[in-house]
Amino acid sequence: MDTCRRSEDRQLDLLRSEFTGHRIWRSIRWDGQFGDWVASLHDPDAGVDPTVICSDAATLRETLIKEARRAAARRGLR
């Protein structure tokens, strides 16, 4: 397993542990390689959009933080 792949696995594990209201996974491209980073909403209290797709882990994390804020605002907590 190469260094890049291990790093991506760690990023995936961190996202999954931080955002437990989403199912977080990697899409598979046409050539069989990993593609975009995807979060599917599992707990409505954790977000608003049912699916979030980003090109990298950092952007997905930022987007999921915004999703949590949107969900809190929707519930009247912010």
C-alpha positions in Angstrom: 0.0 0.0 0.0 1.5 3.3 -1.0 1.8 6.4 1.3 -0.9 8.4 -0.6 -3.4 5.6 -0.1 -2.6 5.2 3.6 -3.1 9.0 4.0 -6.4 8.9 2.2 -7.5 5.9 4.4 -6.6 7.9 7.5 -8.5 10.9 6.2 -11.6 8.7 5.6 -11.4 7.2 9.1 -11.1 10.7 10.6 -14.1 12.0 8.6 -16.2 9.0 9.6 -15.4 9.4 13.3 -16.1 13.1 13.3 -19.3 13.1 11.2 -21.2 10.1 12.5 -24.5 11.3 11.1 -23.2 10.7 7.5 -22.1 7.6 5.7 -18.8 8.7 4.2 -17.2 6.9 1.3 -15.2 7.3 -1.9 -16.8 7.1 -5.3 -15.2 4.9 -8.0 -14.2 6.4 -11.3 -14.8 4.9 -14.7 -11.2 3.5 -14.6 -11.6 1.8 -11.3 -9.6 4.3 -9.3 -11.0 6.2 -6.3 -12.8 9.4 -7.2 -14.8 12.0 -5.3 -15.4 12.1 -1.5 -19.1 11.5 -0.7 -21.2 11.9 2.4 -24.7 10.5 2.5 -26.9 11.8 5.2 -28.0 9.2 7.8 -29.1 11.4 10.7 -31.3 14.4 9.7 -29.9 16.3 12.7 -26.5 16.2 11.1 -27.2 18.0 7.9 -29.7 19.2 5.4 -28.6 18.0 1.9 -29.1 14.2 1.5 -25.8 13.8 -0.4 -22.6 15.9 -0.4 -19.9 15.3 -3.0 -16.5 17.0 -2.9 -13.2 16.5 -4.8 -11.1 16.2 -1.7 -11.3 15.3 2.0 -10.6 18.9 3.3 -13.4 20.3 1.2 -15.8 17.6 2.3 -14.9 18.3 6.0 -15.6 22.1 5.5 -18.9 21.3 3.7 -20.0 18.9 6.5 -19.3 21.5 9.1 -21.5 23.9 7.2 -24.1 21.2 6.9 -24.1 20.8 10.7 -24.6 24.5 11.1 -27.5 24.5 8.6 -29.2 21.6 10.4 -28.8 23.3 13.8 -30.3 26.5 12.4 -33.2 24.5 10.9 -33.8 23.1 14.4 -33.6 26.6 15.9 -30.4 26.0 17.8 -28.5 28.8 16.1 
